[in-house]
Amino acid sequence: MKLAYWMYAGPAHIGTLRIASSFRNVHAIMHAPLGDDYFNVMRSMLERERDFTPVTTSVVDRNVLARGSQEKVVENITRKDQEEAPDLIVLTPTCTSSILQEDLQNFVDRAQLEAKGDVLLADVNHYRVNELQAADRTLHQIVHYYIEKARKKGDLVTARTEKPSVNIIGISTLGFHNNHDCTELKRLMADLGIEVNEVIPDGASVHNLKKLPQAWFNLVPYRELGGMTARYLEQEFGTPCVDITPMGVVETARCIRKIQQVLNQQGAAVDYEGFIDQQTLHVSQAAWFSRSIDCQNLTGKKAVVYGDSTHAAAITKILAREMGIRVVWSGTFCKYDEAWFREQVSEYCDQVIISEDHGAIGDAIAKAEPAAIFGTQMERHVGKRLDIPCGVISAPIHIQNFPIGYKPFLGYEGTNQIVDLIYNSFTLGMEDHLLEIFGGHDTKEVITKGISAESDMTWSKDGTAELNKIPGFVRGKVKRNTEKFARDRGIEVITAEVLYAAKEAVGA
């Protein structure tokens, strides 16, 4: 296991807890030592919720290590069952408590004998999967459990709804703009004349999971969560899956056309081309803005993109295809999704980076020297150090990316929000010059423009003199470009002549 002070995706138990706590009247119990039990704090700090079910910790301490934890865990489960009367209790170990190698399934079976509600052990490998993978598996496990339970009781309804309907799968707590995306997806479905059968897991009841087979199709907006459940429902009930993320004008239209195809194959005569044209031309401002002089000023500017597979791929396509911005590299920390990600973005960027090493990502940004970064909260910090603006487009994120105002990333309104984020992330026109005159930079002067190492370049006396003649608001950029020019050519000492050569090389 690689130790690091920053992780892009958390440990497996966080994913399980995100799913369990997203459902209504479901209680999660962590079998964990103190230190692993930060989920409640994290959720209460970040989510803009008035009320939510807390997670309980069945603490692993020295006494547990000495005597075993069976009695304690069973007692905690039955006590919470009596106190909270939940429909379901989910027990999850952490990677730390998993070291004990206890038979937790036996603990759950014992507790189920006394509990009135259902009790389930989260069946994920806490050593081999991260937060996102565990969330996907936990959701599938819960859906499978209640589908099979309904099947045994004989009350599983598999007949399709009278009108076209959809299950929206993958909306969860602590998801990036998930609540706003869900609202936008519901609005989009209503505009298309499609009823929403169920939204899972956020706000759903486990008792309603038996209704999932009634939908005409499943919509999975994020690759990280919901795919396993959708494949299970397709295998068991033949329910088609639409897994095109409707982010950006082009991909939103492609998603709608896929929905049209799926519905028409099932006997619904629908034609959404008029709706797509109306939304593209008059509702979403993105298509119009991409042809405006303001957006054209961004043409050819360099950007880097990094995040989860869904958002990094979508933003890369929007930058390159819809706004004419050069993506020098696009990357994701979802290493398990490498093949799909490369296939999606290779056409739209110069280089693809698959890494979960935040240090390597920081160095790659410093080397590329883009005009703007589009990444996670960590890349925002990197941008602060390098004096490069950053738009946050993916989890992990800070409180500022759980907005109170309406800021979806999906659908046509989401497209407007993304275009605004992209445009406002670049330092525009005379902005830097004006800030130099009036002050107001919110970052301290950055001496070193690298992440992991200081500059190894030496400036001669005449080179330094020429550099100091350059106006202050562009001097830093000229210095970085010149050092890159010299480094690429193996020049160790930068003279005035080298400075002029570097200037000519960039066409300045």
Phi, psi and omega in degrees: 000132180272126178274138181209156178267359175220131176237131179284323174241132184287182178291166189301320186296333177295320177298316177299316181294325177299319180289309183301316183282351176283327178291154172281136175058038172241131182247133179253140176237123176269129171265096194203154171282161174300136186116328175270354191261044184265004185299314180301318180296313181299315183291318181292331178284324191262312186287135177275067183241142177280331184208139174205156180281122179287163177259138180261145177249124170268098195291129172269112180234191183296328178294321177296318179298327183279320189246351187091162189244005187305308184298320181294315182295314179299318179296320179294320179295311182293326179293315179294328176298319179287319185286315189259341185049052180285157174289328184212139170245126178252123177260129177228131169281177170243174179298331180288309182290338179296339178300331182292340178057041179277154179275080184291332177298322176297320178299316181295316180299320178295315181295326181297334179295331182256332185285143177280325177274178178281151178231132186222138174265127177293114186265078177228152177274103187288349177268337190248346182238155178259188183305314184291316179294319179295321178299316179299316181290321180294318178299316178299318182297316181294315179299314179301318181300313185280333172295313180294323178297316179294323179297318179293325180279346179081017180245025176279122181260117183252352180291136180296152173296156182299315179261156177306134183218164186219145164261125175264114189246127174120006178275120184219166175294149181066012175279152183292108179055029186297318182297318180290320177300320181296316177301317180293321178294319177298318178297317180297315179298319178298318178297330180272000180075028182248128178279144175271114180286303178212147169246123181228147000270344192297118177079003183273156173259138179296336179291339180271356181295336177294347179271354183303321181295349183284342184289151177285329177201163175251137177250121180244097186285337182239133180294332187288336187216123174115344183297316180297319180295316180296319178294322177297315181293326177291320180292318185280321189235001180072018181286118180296154180239132172252112184242026175272120181287117181281072183234117187094157183298314184293311183289329176295316177297319180295321178296315181296319179295325176293319176298316177303314179299315181297317180290318180296326178294339180258013174100000178268118181275089181241147177222111185258008184297320177297320178296316180299314180298315181298314181293318183293320186275328191235335182265303173284133179269358188295315182297316177296315184296326182297339180258001180280162180296329180296313180290324180295336175295341179271350185304128179086350177295149184268139177220155170239151183229136180206138178170202174290169186301313185301304188284322179296317179296315183295315181293323176302314180296318180296314181300309186283313189275324187255341184234358175070025180263137181280121175265107184286326168205150177231137185216164176217153174267357178277078185298329180292346182251023188301314185301311180298316184297315179300318180297325183283322191251344187305325181289341190247004180216161181284328185212148176247132179238123176247107184198148172245015178269106184296329177295316178295322178294317177300316179295321179296323177293314180299321181291320183286331182049059181285165174283336179204153178245141171233106188205209180266186176300326180295319179291333174297319176295319177300315179300322177299317181292326182265358183061041177240128181296148182223131170258128182276124186233005184199151169293153005285145189222167180256177183303327182295342178260018165244071190291149175282318176292167185280110182221072175286161172250349183258157177075188185287323175291324175300323178298318176300315181297320181293316179299318176300315180299315181296310183299316183283349179280338178277144171284117194256139171048240184268011187303312182296321179296317180293321177295325178294322181288312188263351186079179176115002173301133180268010175237149176286157178303128181264121182276312182256128182263023174247172180256308187256351181207149177285162179296137179259012184271144179247134179254133176284170182297314180290327176296316178297319180298317179293321179299319182290344176283343182282137180307143187301328186288346176239358185299317181300317180294319178298318179299315180295317180297320180293317179295323177294317178302313181292319181296318180296333184255008177072023179273125185268329181241125182267114177259177176299323179297318178296320178301315179295319180297319178296321179297316178295325183295329180263005177075020181277000000 
